[in-house]
Amino acid sequence: MSRYSAYIASIVLAVLSLLLAMHMPGWWWGVAIFGALAVLGTIDLLQRKSTLRRNYPLLAHFRYGLESIGPEIRQYFIESDLAEVPFSRQQRALVYQRAKRVNDVRPFGTQRDVYGIDYEWINHSMLPSKVDDADFRIVIGAERAQPYSASVFNISAMSFGALSAAAVRALNAGAKRGGFYHDTGEGSISPYHREAGGDLVWELGSGYFGCRNDDGSFSEQRFTAQASDAQVKMIEVKLSQGAKPGHGGVLPAPKVSAEIAATRGVPMGVDCVSPARHSAFDSPLGLLRFVDRLRELSGGKPTGFKLAIGHPWEWFGIAKAMHESGILPDFIVVDGAEGGTGAAPAEFIDHVGVPMHEGLMLVHNTLVGLGLRERIRIGAAGKVVSAFDIARTLAMGADWCNAARGYMFALGCIQSMSCHTDRCPTGIATQNPARWKKLVVPDKASRVAEFHRNTLHTLCDLLCAAGLEHPDQLGPEHILRRVSPTEVRSLAALYRFLRPGELLDGRIPEHAVFQDFWQAARSDAFMPPEHVMRLRSGKSA
């Protein structure tokens, strides 16, 4: 009967308090407290939804209470400084320090196990270089009418709606001060993106928000009106997102406010649906024609697409369509499965999509093999917060990096993991004005700019230590990884990197993915190869 002890005790104490209160009025507090507990215990016994509460009246609530604060207890008291769940305390502290311009150096020595598997480092030179300007930039769309000179570290896609008005204002103002771009996310360009005048990359998802007809299809007229804005520097077609590739989304009707409705071009108070697939094209060649049309309608602004790699043959189909048609995107952004989101099914976050490193190298290798790499720039995103993260990503084949959660930390995000509840404690990922109005935009904008500046300053120091002068000189030979207690490999030795034009000589490279899927990939359809279809049909044979 010990499981009923708390309930029985509450009844006994309530009765005892009532008897005492008849002679000593100060005991009415006991009647109120123990009486309430007795009532709650009775409700636990009588309700029929929770077996735990029926078996453990009152005591079950202690379990629920401890469970509710479990994430905070683990984050603040149990997890090590290096546990990445998803970002470690050390990673978050680094962003906070650089954003606030406080001391970010560390004493005594590294906390990392330098002999542990997967430990990575960049080799230094006996003859370090000297670089005076850390504002590293790359030109995207050099052959277009309106090429864009982009920083090597920018703000990744986060929509107004997922982020608050104050967060969008601060991010864009920080981008303006720091001279880097701010990706709008697929929620289109809100008034808050425009206030500070920071450079924008307009992301077009499958919902075509901001440039859609009433039936949800793409509107050339509305697109042209938005894309002609001088603040919009590039156009990015979103094929998939790393954290939930192949998954559409719905913003429930109660959250579709007048502001969000006006920004996205949808009716207020009606479910806002973002389909899982595009309606403007259905093949690799169709995608490239759509990209080319957007580039034309925008007046020659650099135009490309973002994707998380999934089925390899689909990406190979796009690459073959580039080679065969001559229609090229100006850039491709590779989003990794380790990327973030405001809300997604657990299975999608944990088990769908290719991580950024493998996806990036596949895209880079394919373009190199087709002799197209020099004409197409590659961006990459996926848990990038430090200068070493940037250096490693560029060494794997990217031209620049984007970060979302890193810049959220600069705004003050504490990784409370409450983005989906509308109760973000820092006013960043919420539409509740009682919360987001507490975010002081000028202060946070300064932190966003400082995080960018100080991170690039450290990247410059890394490059100088390695004897390099620009991030575009980084290659896989510069990054070393421990693969066993006694073995170390450079990324160049660990992975297969294709030679320029290697896919054009008719021979399939000695690379498992290319050997399995390159020859069968089609430029006119996203269809799986015949040998994959045979495997599928074998299940029903």
Kinemage of the C-alpha trace (Angstrom):
@kinemage 1
@onewidth
@group {chain A} dominant
@subgroup {mainchain}
@vectorlist {calphas} color= white
{ca met a 1} P 0.000 0.000 0.000
{ca ser a 2} L 3.050 2.302 0.012
{ca arg a 3} L 1.999 3.613 -3.396
{ca tyr a 4} L -1.103 5.104 -1.751
{ca ser a 5} L 0.819 6.518 1.207
{ca ala a 6} L 0.980 10.079 -0.068
{ca tyr a 7} L -2.748 10.086 -0.874
{ca ile a 8} L -3.713 8.625 2.522
{ca ala a 9} L -1.394 11.049 4.304
{ca ser a 10} L -2.999 14.008 2.501
{ca ile a 11} L -6.467 12.908 3.678
{ca val a 12} L -5.302 12.386 7.275
{ca leu a 13} L -3.506 15.728 7.370
{ca ala a 14} L -6.490 17.524 5.797
{ca val a 15} L -8.820 16.140 8.486
{ca leu a 16} L -6.321 16.905 11.257
{ca ser a 17} L -5.835 20.446 9.941
{ca leu a 18} L -9.608 20.960 9.862
{ca leu a 19} L -9.927 19.865 13.513
{ca leu a 20} L -7.096 22.152 14.569
{ca ala a 21} L -8.492 25.066 12.522
{ca met a 22} L -11.700 24.964 14.539
{ca his a 23} L -9.678 26.015 17.604
{ca met a 24} L -6.684 27.747 15.996
{ca pro a 25} L -7.535 29.777 12.820
{ca gly a 26} L -3.902 29.699 11.671
{ca trp a 27} L -4.413 26.071 10.602
{ca trp a 28} L -6.729 26.942 7.732
{ca trp a 29} L -3.670 27.034 5.497
{ca gly a 30} L -3.231 23.319 6.232
{ca val a 31} L -6.834 22.654 5.285
{ca ala a 32} L -6.316 24.434 1.957
{ca ile a 33} L -3.047 22.694 1.070
{ca phe a 34} L -3.770 19.158 2.252
{ca gly a 35} L -7.382 19.375 1.126
{ca ala a 36} L -6.271 20.289 -2.384
{ca leu a 37} L -3.822 17.379 -2.411
{ca ala a 38} L -6.561 15.018 -1.218
{ca val a 39} L -8.871 16.221 -3.982
{ca leu a 40} L -6.110 15.783 -6.586
{ca gly a 41} L -5.397 12.270 -5.319
{ca thr a 42} L -9.089 11.404 -5.530
{ca ile a 43} L -9.205 12.660 -9.116
{ca asp a 44} L -6.148 10.495 -9.891
{ca leu a 45} L -7.926 7.425 -8.559
{ca leu a 46} L -11.170 8.048 -10.413
{ca gln a 47} L -9.829 9.170 -13.842
{ca arg a 48} L -9.395 6.448 -16.497
{ca lys a 49} L -6.781 7.861 -18.903
{ca ser a 50} L -3.581 7.309 -16.935
{ca thr a 51} L -2.813 3.959 -15.312
{ca leu a 52} L 0.199 5.473 -13.572
{ca arg a 53} L -1.939 8.075 -11.783
{ca arg a 54} L -4.494 5.436 -10.741
{ca asn a 55} L -1.768 3.221 -9.287
{ca tyr a 56} L 0.233 6.060 -7.746
{ca pro a 57} L -2.167 8.890 -6.794
{ca leu a 58} L -0.250 12.106 -6.066
{ca leu a 59} L 3.136 10.359 -6.368
{ca ala a 60} L 2.783 10.177 -10.177
{ca his a 61} L 2.817 13.976 -10.320
{ca phe a 62} L 6.297 14.072 -8.792
{ca arg a 63} L 7.453 11.847 -11.628
{ca tyr a 64} L 5.843 14.113 -14.228
{ca gly a 65} L 7.409 17.161 -12.596
{ca leu a 66} L 10.898 15.702 -12.607
{ca glu a 67} L 10.455 14.533 -16.199
{ca ser a 68} L 9.397 18.027 -17.287
{ca ile a 69} L 12.613 19.613 -16.010
{ca gly a 70} L 14.833 16.703 -17.065
{ca pro a 71} L 16.251 18.452 -20.171
{ca glu a 72} L 17.221 21.514 -18.136
{ca ile a 73} L 18.783 19.404 -15.380
{ca arg a 74} L 20.848 17.454 -17.911
{ca gln a 75} L 21.868 20.575 -19.834
{ca tyr a 76} L 22.990 22.599 -16.835
{ca phe a 77} L 24.285 19.985 -14.405
{ca ile a 78} L 24.969 16.622 -16.053
{ca glu a 79} L 26.111 16.996 -19.676
{ca ser a 80} L 29.810 17.522 -20.273
{ca asp a 81} L 31.049 20.711 -21.909
{ca leu a 82} L 31.723 18.754 -25.103
{ca ala a 83} L 28.440 16.813 -25.401
{ca glu a 84} L 26.770 17.959 -28.625
{ca val a 85} L 23.030 17.539 -27.991
{ca pro a 86} L 22.695 19.135 -30.471
{ca phe a 87} L 25.222 21.852 -29.568
{ca ser a 88} L 27.672 21.509 -26.696
{ca arg a 89} L 28.060 24.031 -23.904
{ca gln a 90} L 31.507 24.815 -25.299
{ca gln a 91} L 30.090 25.588 -28.750
{ca arg a 92} L 27.369 27.806 -27.340
{ca ala a 93} L 29.795 29.614 -25.054
{ca leu a 94} L 32.089 30.329 -28.001
{ca val a 95} L 29.259 32.037 -29.904
{ca tyr a 96} L 28.136 34.017 -26.839
{ca gln a 97} L 31.685 35.237 -26.194
{ca arg a 98} L 32.313 36.310 -29.773
{ca ala a 99} L 28.907 37.948 -30.079
{ca lys a 100} L 29.466 39.938 -26.888
{ca arg a 101} L 33.114 40.739 -27.697
{ca val a 102} L 34.349 39.208 -24.457
{ca asn a 103} L 37.419 37.065 -23.925
{ca asp a 104} L 37.079 33.875 -25.985
{ca val a 105} L 40.517 32.394 -25.273
{ca arg a 106} L 40.889 29.268 -23.125
{ca pro a 107} L 43.475 28.356 -20.507
{ca phe a 108} L 45.578 25.321 -19.659
{ca gly a 109} L 44.932 23.109 -22.699
{ca thr a 110} L 42.343 21.376 -24.828
{ca gln a 111} L 39.535 19.380 -23.221
{ca arg a 112} L 39.348 17.142 -26.264
{ca asp a 113} L 40.936 13.705 -26.455
{ca val a 114} L 43.492 14.244 -29.206
{ca tyr a 115} L 44.021 10.464 -29.414
{ca gly a 116} L 40.309 9.717 -29.667
{ca ile a 117} L 38.710 8.418 -32.862
{ca asp a 118} L 37.465 11.218 -35.197
{ca tyr a 119} L 39.605 13.936 -33.569
{ca glu a 120} L 40.352 16.498 -36.315
{ca trp a 121} L 42.828 19.307 -36.805
{ca ile a 122} L 44.360 21.562 -39.458
{ca asn a 123} L 48.084 21.311 -40.073
{ca his a 124} L 50.147 24.463 -39.603
{ca ser a 125} L 53.012 25.759 -41.719
{ca met a 126} L 56.631 26.488 -40.833
{ca leu a 127} L 56.130 29.699 -42.800
{ca pro a 128} L 52.870 31.341 -41.649
{ca ser a 129} L 51.323 33.916 -43.956
{ca lys a 130} L 50.101 37.428 -43.143
{ca val a 131} L 46.622 38.569 -44.154
{ca asp a 132} L 45.434 42.060 -43.243
{ca asp a 133} L 41.741 41.802 -44.178
{ca ala a 134} L 39.566 38.988 -42.832
{ca asp a 135} L 36.501 39.995 -44.872
{ca phe a 136} L 36.803 37.009 -47.190
{ca arg a 137} L 34.404 37.068 -50.132
{ca ile a 138} L 33.530 35.039 -53.210
{ca val a 139} L 31.749 36.165 -56.368
{ca ile a 140} L 28.583 34.269 -57.272
{ca gly a 141} L 27.153 34.546 -60.791
{ca ala a 142} L 30.182 36.271 -62.275
{ca glu a 143} L 28.754 35.780 -65.784
{ca arg a 144} L 25.363 37.292 -64.911
{ca ala a 145} L 24.047 40.822 -65.227
{ca gln a 146} L 24.028 41.316 -61.435
{ca pro a 147} L 26.789 39.194 -59.853
{ca tyr a 148} L 26.987 39.123 -56.068
{ca ser a 149} L 30.059 39.288 -53.847
{ca ala a 150} L 29.157 37.142 -50.829
{ca ser a 151} L 30.850 36.667 -47.491
{ca val a 152} L 32.083 33.157 -46.757
{ca phe a 153} L 29.842 33.047 -43.646
{ca asn a 154} L 26.165 33.998 -43.876
{ca ile a 155} L 22.783 33.569 -42.192
{ca ser a 156} L 21.006 30.418 -43.282
{ca ala a 157} L 17.301 30.141 -44.131
{ca met a 158} L 14.885 30.907 -41.264
{ca ser a 159} L 11.390 32.209 -42.052
{ca phe a 160} L 9.366 34.949 -40.456
{ca gly a 161} L 6.769 32.871 -38.695
{ca ala a 162} L 9.354 30.419 -37.431
{ca leu a 163} L 11.239 33.439 -36.060
{ca ser a 164} L 9.735 36.468 -34.409
{ca ala a 165} L 9.595 39.936 -35.918
{ca ala a 166} L 12.281 41.154 -33.506
{ca ala a 167} L 14.589 38.242 -34.372
{ca val a 168} L 14.252 38.909 -38.117
{ca arg a 169} L 14.944 42.618 -37.570
{ca ala a 170} L 18.058 41.905 -35.508
{ca leu a 171} L 19.434 39.336 -37.955
{ca asn a 172} L 18.991 41.602 -40.945
{ca ala a 173} L 20.401 44.632 -39.150
{ca gly a 174} L 23.413 42.542 -38.123
{ca ala a 175} L 23.872 41.357 -41.715
{ca lys a 176} L 23.746 44.965 -42.874
{ca arg a 177} L 26.433 46.025 -40.403
{ca gly a 178} L 28.654 43.037 -41.124
{ca gly a 179} L 28.279 42.966 -44.904
{ca phe a 180} L 26.932 39.421 -45.244
{ca tyr a 181} L 23.655 38.022 -46.493
{ca his a 182} L 20.456 36.959 -44.751
{ca asp a 183} L 18.467 34.085 -46.282
{ca thr a 184} L 14.737 34.754 -45.950
{ca gly a 185} L 13.647 31.131 -45.580
{ca glu a 186} L 10.669 29.916 -47.596
{ca gly a 187} L 8.241 32.177 -45.698
{ca ser a 188} L 9.049 35.002 -48.165
{ca ile a 189} L 10.187 38.580 -47.570
{ca ser a 190} L 8.455 40.217 -44.601
{ca pro a 191} L 8.448 43.949 -43.808
{ca tyr a 192} L 10.912 43.138 -41.025
{ca his a 193} L 13.434 41.823 -43.555
{ca arg a 194} L 13.349 45.182 -45.307
{ca glu a 195} L 13.695 47.619 -42.403
{ca ala a 196} L 17.489 47.573 -42.028
{ca gly a 197} L 18.271 47.004 -45.715
{ca gly a 198} L 20.626 44.047 -45.256
{ca asp a 199} L 21.371 41.850 -48.272
{ca leu a 200} L 18.715 39.179 -48.852
{ca val a 201} L 18.708 35.807 -50.545
{ca trp a 202} L 15.075 35.080 -51.372
{ca glu a 203} L 14.273 31.418 -50.882
{ca leu a 204} L 11.394 29.935 -52.897
{ca gly a 205} L 9.917 26.775 -51.459
{ca ser a 206} L 7.168 24.580 -52.822
{ca gly a 207} L 4.503 26.930 -51.452
{ca tyr a 208} L 5.857 29.825 -53.591
{ca phe a 209} L 5.097 32.223 -50.756
{ca gly a 210} L 5.249 35.823 -51.845
{ca cys a 211} L 4.893 34.880 -55.527
{ca arg a 212} L 1.902 32.541 -55.746
{ca asn a 213} L -1.461 32.560 -57.425
{ca asp a 214} L -4.584 31.982 -55.386
{ca asp a 215} L -4.452 28.264 -56.179
{ca gly a 216} L -0.897 27.976 -54.835
{ca ser a 217} L 0.829 27.817 -58.212
{ca phe a 218} L 3.820 29.977 -59.134
{ca ser a 219} L 3.097 33.532 -60.333
{ca glu a 220} L 5.693 35.083 -62.640
{ca gln a 221} L 4.181 38.540 -62.241
{ca arg a 222} L 4.318 38.516 -58.444
{ca phe a 223} L 7.792 37.006 -58.479
{ca thr a 224} L 9.120 39.743 -60.757
{ca ala a 225} L 7.688 42.448 -58.516
{ca gln a 226} L 9.512 41.059 -55.475
{ca ala a 227} L 12.741 39.950 -57.176
{ca ser a 228} L 13.352 43.365 -58.748
{ca asp a 229} L 13.977 44.860 -55.290
{ca ala a 230} L 17.634 45.913 -55.068
{ca gln a 231} L 17.858 44.426 -51.565
{ca val a 232} L 17.318 40.943 -53.044
{ca lys a 233} L 20.745 39.811 -54.206
{ca met a 234} L 20.132 36.176 -55.155
{ca ile a 235} L 17.268 33.716 -55.731
{ca glu a 236} L 17.336 30.255 -54.152
{ca val a 237} L 14.898 27.457 -55.012
{ca lys a 238} L 14.448 25.204 -51.997
{ca leu a 239} L 14.179 21.543 -53.027
{ca ser a 240} L 14.588 20.115 -49.541
{ca gln a 241} L 15.726 20.974 -46.028
{ca gly a 242} L 18.313 18.967 -44.142
{ca ala a 243} L 16.290 18.482 -40.953
{ca lys a 244} L 13.141 17.250 -42.727
{ca pro a 245} L 13.788 16.498 -46.419
{ca gly a 246} L 10.798 15.275 -48.396
{ca his a 247} L 8.397 16.559 -45.751
{ca gly a 248} L 5.962 19.407 -46.328
{ca gly a 249} L 4.538 21.553 -43.595
{ca val a 250} L 1.376 23.216 -42.357
{ca leu a 251} L 1.129 26.462 -40.429
{ca pro a 252} L -2.178 26.049 -38.553
{ca ala a 253} L -4.923 28.566 -39.258
{ca pro a 254} L -4.775 30.228 -35.798
{ca lys a 255} L -1.113 31.121 -36.408
{ca val a 256} L -1.747 32.652 -39.842
{ca ser a 257} L -1.933 36.249 -38.660
{ca ala a 258} L -2.589 39.249 -40.855
{ca glu a 259} L 1.179 39.921 -41.079
{ca ile a 260} L 2.067 36.369 -42.050
{ca ala a 261} L -0.834 36.200 -44.507
{ca ala a 262} L 0.298 39.428 -46.209
{ca thr a 263} L 3.937 38.289 -46.320
{ca arg a 264} L 3.187 34.870 -47.771
{ca gly a 265} L 0.275 35.851 -49.982
{ca val a 266} L -2.187 33.451 -48.358
{ca pro a 267} L -5.633 33.956 -46.765
{ca met a 268} L -5.607 34.899 -43.086
{ca gly a 269} L -7.046 32.352 -40.672
{ca val a 270} L -6.700 29.422 -43.104
{ca asp a 271} L -4.181 26.577 -42.872
{ca cys a 272} L -1.010 27.597 -44.763
{ca val a 273} L 0.236 24.488 -46.575
{ca ser a 274} L 3.783 24.019 -47.830
{ca pro a 275} L 3.640 20.920 -50.089
{ca ala a 276} L 6.311 18.236 -50.015
{ca arg a 277} L 7.056 18.743 -53.740
{ca his a 278} L 7.105 21.550 -56.297
{ca ser a 279} L 4.337 22.048 -58.830
{ca ala a 280} L 6.413 24.184 -61.235
{ca phe a 281} L 8.561 21.238 -62.393
{ca asp a 282} L 8.758 17.459 -62.087
{ca ser a 283} L 12.086 16.504 -63.672
{ca pro a 284} L 15.772 17.462 -63.447
{ca leu a 285} L 15.595 19.339 -66.733
{ca gly a 286} L 12.385 21.029 -65.595
{ca leu a 287} L 14.159 22.256 -62.453
{ca leu a 288} L 16.970 23.817 -64.490
{ca arg a 289} L 14.524 25.511 -66.843
{ca phe a 290} L 12.677 26.904 -63.820
{ca val a 291} L 15.952 28.218 -62.359
{ca asp a 292} L 16.833 29.799 -65.700
{ca arg a 293} L 13.400 31.431 -65.941
{ca leu a 294} L 13.708 32.867 -62.428
{ca arg a 295} L 17.113 34.282 -63.327
{ca glu a 296} L 15.623 35.940 -66.398
{ca leu a 297} L 12.642 37.352 -64.504
{ca ser a 298} L 14.889 38.731 -61.745
{ca gly a 299} L 16.965 40.724 -64.197
{ca gly a 300} L 19.998 38.470 -64.203
{ca lys a 301} L 20.498 37.957 -60.476
{ca pro a 302} L 22.424 34.839 -59.438
{ca thr a 303} L 19.938 31.971 -59.105
{ca gly a 304} L 20.425 28.477 -57.779
{ca phe a 305} L 18.893 25.857 -55.552
{ca lys a 306} L 19.242 24.322 -52.102
{ca leu a 307} L 18.911 20.613 -51.441
{ca ala a 308} L 19.595 17.909 -48.930
{ca ile a 309} L 21.006 14.919 -50.766
{ca gly a 310} L 18.726 11.882 -50.727
{ca his a 311} L 18.551 9.328 -53.537
{ca pro a 312} L 21.899 9.695 -55.350
{ca trp a 313} L 20.367 9.047 -58.780
{ca glu a 314} L 18.136 12.115 -58.428
{ca trp a 315} L 21.120 14.398 -57.858
{ca phe a 316} L 22.983 12.656 -60.693
{ca gly a 317} L 19.968 13.284 -62.927
{ca ile a 318} L 20.192 17.010 -62.177
{ca ala a 319} L 23.932 16.984 -62.900
{ca lys a 320} L 23.405 15.153 -66.198
{ca ala a 321} L 20.712 17.665 -67.147
{ca met a 322} L 23.246 20.482 -66.564
{ca his a 323} L 25.797 18.778 -68.771
{ca glu a 324} L 23.356 17.931 -71.549
{ca ser a 325} L 21.359 21.176 -71.642
{ca gly a 326} L 24.050 23.692 -70.773
{ca ile a 327} L 21.620 25.336 -68.324
{ca leu a 328} L 23.561 25.891 -65.123
{ca pro a 329} L 22.573 27.223 -61.730
{ca asp a 330} L 24.877 29.906 -60.423
{ca phe a 331} L 25.115 28.165 -57.072
{ca ile a 332} L 24.004 25.102 -55.121
{ca val a 333} L 23.559 25.064 -51.346
{ca val a 334} L 23.951 21.652 -49.707
{ca asp a 335} L 21.951 21.298 -46.502
{ca gly a 336} L 22.988 18.503 -44.143
{ca ala a 337} L 20.806 16.120 -42.154
{ca glu a 338} L 22.328 17.602 -38.977
{ca gly a 339} L 20.638 20.913 -39.779
{ca gly a 340} L 18.009 22.499 -37.559
{ca thr a 341} L 14.294 23.184 -37.755
{ca gly a 342} L 11.566 24.719 -35.654
{ca ala a 343} L 9.554 21.498 -35.703
{ca ala a 344} L 9.751 18.160 -37.499
{ca pro a 345} L 8.826 14.531 -36.817
{ca ala a 346} L 11.478 12.783 -34.726
{ca glu a 347} L 12.132 10.178 -37.414
{ca phe a 348} L 12.878 12.891 -39.981
{ca ile a 349} L 15.258 14.736 -37.664
{ca asp a 350} L 17.081 11.551 -36.687
{ca his a 351} L 16.963 9.238 -39.700
{ca val a 352} L 16.237 10.980 -43.030
{ca gly a 353} L 18.734 12.577 -45.397
{ca val a 354} L 22.487 12.547 -45.971
{ca pro a 355} L 24.729 14.431 -43.502
{ca met a 356} L 26.362 17.564 -44.809
{ca his a 357} L 29.909 16.238 -45.218
{ca glu a 358} L 28.928 13.321 -47.461
{ca gly a 359} L 26.326 15.373 -49.353
{ca leu a 360} L 28.767 18.207 -49.964
{ca met a 361} L 31.519 15.930 -51.242
{ca leu a 362} L 29.099 14.139 -53.575
{ca val a 363} L 27.937 17.429 -55.120
{ca his a 364} L 31.481 18.791 -55.330
{ca asn a 365} L 32.827 15.554 -56.875
{ca thr a 366} L 30.046 15.407 -59.461
{ca leu a 367} L 30.614 18.969 -60.645
{ca val a 368} L 34.387 18.443 -60.756
{ca gly a 369} L 33.918 15.239 -62.720
{ca leu a 370} L 31.724 17.038 -65.269
{ca gly a 371} L 34.140 19.963 -65.598
{ca leu a 372} L 31.516 22.372 -64.220
{ca arg a 373} L 32.901 23.150 -60.782
{ca glu a 374} L 34.541 26.439 -61.737
{ca arg a 375} L 31.233 27.770 -63.087
{ca ile a 376} L 29.013 26.784 -60.141
{ca arg a 377} L 29.548 27.952 -56.579
{ca ile a 378} L 28.700 25.674 -53.634
{ca gly a 379} L 27.434 26.743 -50.224
{ca ala a 380} L 26.981 24.370 -47.292
{ca ala a 381} L 25.057 24.362 -44.027
{ca gly a 382} L 24.936 21.972 -41.076
{ca lys a 383} L 26.029 22.751 -37.487
{ca val a 384} L 28.606 25.379 -38.477
{ca val a 385} L 29.484 27.682 -35.561
{ca ser a 386} L 33.282 27.963 -35.330
{ca ala a 387} L 36.098 29.045 -37.617
{ca phe a 388} L 37.340 25.443 -37.730
{ca asp a 389} L 33.865 24.294 -38.807
{ca ile a 390} L 34.092 26.753 -41.704
{ca ala a 391} L 37.644 25.720 -42.614
{ca arg a 392} L 36.786 21.999 -42.638
{ca thr a 393} L 33.652 22.571 -44.724
{ca leu a 394} L 35.517 24.666 -47.292
{ca ala a 395} L 38.273 22.054 -47.418
{ca met a 396} L 35.642 19.450 -48.331
{ca gly a 397} L 34.536 21.427 -51.369
{ca ala a 398} L 32.317 24.351 -50.345
{ca asp a 399} L 32.919 27.972 -51.346
{ca trp a 400} L 31.029 29.416 -48.384
{ca cys a 401} L 29.079 28.372 -45.298
{ca asn a 402} L 25.678 29.282 -43.899
{ca ala a 403} L 24.576 28.988 -40.274
{ca ala a 404} L 21.161 29.290 -38.669
{ca arg a 405} L 21.418 28.138 -35.066
{ca gly a 406} L 24.845 29.755 -34.690
{ca tyr a 407} L 23.296 33.151 -35.394
{ca met a 408} L 20.369 32.269 -33.120
{ca phe a 409} L 22.890 31.786 -30.313
{ca ala a 410} L 24.283 35.214 -31.167
{ca leu a 411} L 20.747 36.572 -30.661
{ca gly a 412} L 20.659 34.962 -27.215
{ca cys a 413} L 19.159 31.500 -27.855
{ca ile a 414} L 19.828 29.232 -24.862
{ca gln a 415} L 18.935 25.947 -26.618
{ca ser a 416} L 15.803 25.490 -24.530
{ca met a 417} L 14.412 23.221 -27.293
{ca ser a 418} L 11.036 24.970 -27.154
{ca cys a 419} L 10.911 26.359 -30.715
{ca his a 420} L 7.725 24.393 -31.484
{ca thr a 421} L 5.788 25.536 -28.391
{ca asp a 422} L 5.532 29.287 -29.095
{ca arg a 423} L 7.071 29.772 -25.644
{ca cys a 424} L 10.662 30.547 -26.609
{ca pro a 425} L 12.164 32.108 -23.458
{ca thr a 426} L 14.397 34.483 -25.419
{ca gly a 427} L 11.754 35.829 -27.829
{ca ile a 428} L 13.465 34.412 -30.915
{ca ala a 429} L 11.286 31.497 -32.053
{ca thr a 430} L 7.862 32.745 -30.998
{ca gln a 431} L 5.009 34.838 -32.329
{ca asn a 432} L 3.923 35.863 -28.828
{ca pro a 433} L 4.460 39.645 -28.625
{ca ala a 434} L 4.669 39.469 -24.835
{ca arg a 435} L 7.879 37.491 -25.373
{ca trp a 436} L 9.463 38.797 -28.585
{ca lys a 437} L 9.020 42.470 -27.697
{ca lys a 438} L 11.503 41.924 -24.861
{ca leu a 439} L 14.243 41.249 -27.446
{ca val a 440} L 16.211 44.500 -27.859
{ca val a 441} L 16.897 44.702 -31.578
{ca pro a 442} L 19.859 47.158 -31.681
{ca asp a 443} L 21.773 45.214 -29.028
{ca lys a 444} L 21.174 41.847 -30.686
{ca ala a 445} L 21.977 43.204 -34.153
{ca ser a 446} L 25.358 44.292 -32.832
{ca arg a 447} L 25.940 40.799 -31.433
{ca val a 448} L 25.073 39.182 -34.770
{ca ala a 449} L 27.583 41.410 -36.552
{ca glu a 450} L 30.276 40.811 -33.915
{ca phe a 451} L 29.832 37.048 -34.032
{ca his a 452} L 30.377 37.164 -37.790
{ca arg a 453} L 33.363 39.515 -37.551
{ca asn a 454} L 35.153 37.668 -34.755
{ca thr a 455} L 34.566 34.252 -36.334
{ca leu a 456} L 36.080 35.414 -39.627
{ca his a 457} L 38.965 36.994 -37.723
{ca thr a 458} L 39.721 33.583 -36.187
{ca leu a 459} L 39.330 31.918 -39.595
{ca cys a 460} L 41.954 34.359 -40.858
{ca asp a 461} L 44.265 33.330 -38.013
{ca leu a 462} L 43.792 29.649 -38.917
{ca leu a 463} L 44.576 30.331 -42.571
{ca cys a 464} L 47.694 32.300 -41.678
{ca ala a 465} L 48.884 29.497 -39.377
{ca ala a 466} L 48.445 27.076 -42.300
{ca gly a 467} L 50.421 29.365 -44.613
{ca leu a 468} L 47.352 30.270 -46.714
{ca glu a 469} L 45.955 33.626 -47.765
{ca his a 470} L 42.315 32.939 -48.678
{ca pro a 471} L 39.736 30.277 -47.791
{ca asp a 472} L 39.559 29.177 -51.436
{ca gln a 473} L 43.049 27.714 -50.985
{ca leu a 474} L 41.806 25.209 -48.425
{ca gly a 475} L 41.692 21.628 -49.660
{ca pro a 476} L 41.114 18.150 -48.184
{ca glu a 477} L 44.850 17.755 -47.688
{ca his a 478} L 44.782 20.425 -44.958
{ca ile a 479} L 42.387 18.634 -42.579
{ca leu a 480} L 43.605 15.588 -40.637
{ca arg a 481} L 41.418 13.029 -38.858
{ca arg a 482} L 42.369 10.273 -36.439
{ca val a 483} L 40.769 7.033 -37.646
{ca ser a 484} L 42.242 4.726 -34.983
{ca pro a 485} L 44.495 5.096 -31.928
{ca thr a 486} L 47.521 4.593 -34.205
{ca glu a 487} L 46.351 5.902 -37.610
{ca val a 488} L 45.758 9.373 -39.012
{ca arg a 489} L 44.469 10.264 -42.475
{ca ser a 490} L 44.021 13.519 -44.323
{ca leu a 491} L 40.583 14.002 -45.840
{ca ala a 492} L 42.291 13.751 -49.229
{ca ala a 493} L 43.471 10.227 -48.358
{ca leu a 494} L 40.304 9.235 -46.523
{ca tyr a 495} L 37.843 10.112 -49.303
{ca arg a 496} L 37.833 9.648 -53.065
{ca phe a 497} L 37.975 12.997 -54.876
{ca leu a 498} L 37.352 12.994 -58.629
{ca arg a 499} L 39.703 14.557 -61.159
{ca pro a 500} L 38.437 17.427 -63.368
{ca gly a 501} L 36.490 15.959 -66.287
{ca glu a 502} L 36.729 12.383 -64.990
{ca leu a 503} L 33.045 11.716 -65.684
{ca leu a 504} L 33.422 12.814 -69.311
{ca asp a 505} L 35.821 10.109 -70.508
{ca gly a 506} L 33.215 7.326 -70.468
{ca arg a 507} L 34.639 5.410 -67.522
{ca ile a 508} L 32.878 5.182 -64.177
{ca pro a 509} L 35.120 6.366 -61.311
{ca glu a 510} L 36.134 3.912 -58.605
{ca his a 511} L 33.612 5.363 -56.208
{ca ala a 512} L 30.788 3.164 -54.907
{ca val a 513} L 27.968 5.693 -55.350
{ca phe a 514} L 29.012 6.606 -58.900
{ca gln a 515} L 29.440 2.975 -59.870
{ca asp a 516} L 25.988 2.059 -58.581
{ca phe a 517} L 23.924 4.979 -59.855
{ca trp a 518} L 25.722 7.328 -62.287
{ca gln a 519} L 25.182 5.448 -65.525
{ca ala a 520} L 21.483 4.752 -64.876
{ca ala a 521} L 20.563 8.295 -63.758
{ca arg a 522} L 18.250 10.196 -66.138
{ca ser a 523} L 18.151 13.872 -66.955
{ca asp a 524} L 14.491 13.763 -67.991
{ca ala a 525} L 13.046 12.126 -64.860
{ca phe a 526} L 13.687 11.531 -61.177
{ca met a 527} L 12.915 7.831 -61.713
{ca pro a 528} L 14.996 5.228 -59.842
{ca pro a 529} L 17.299 2.987 -61.908
{ca glu a 530} L 16.049 -0.381 -63.139
{ca his a 531} L 18.174 -2.377 -60.680
{ca val a 532} L 16.598 -0.429 -57.811
{ca met a 533} L 13.130 -1.126 -59.202
{ca arg a 534} L 13.982 -4.838 -59.410
{ca leu a 535} L 14.919 -4.828 -55.741
{ca arg a 536} L 11.589 -3.223 -54.914
{ca ser a 537} L 9.579 -5.654 -57.024
{ca gly a 538} L 11.408 -8.578 -55.415
{ca lys a 539} L 9.541 -7.911 -52.181
{ca ser a 540} L 6.199 -8.699 -53.791
{ca ala a 541} L 7.363 -11.572 -55.953
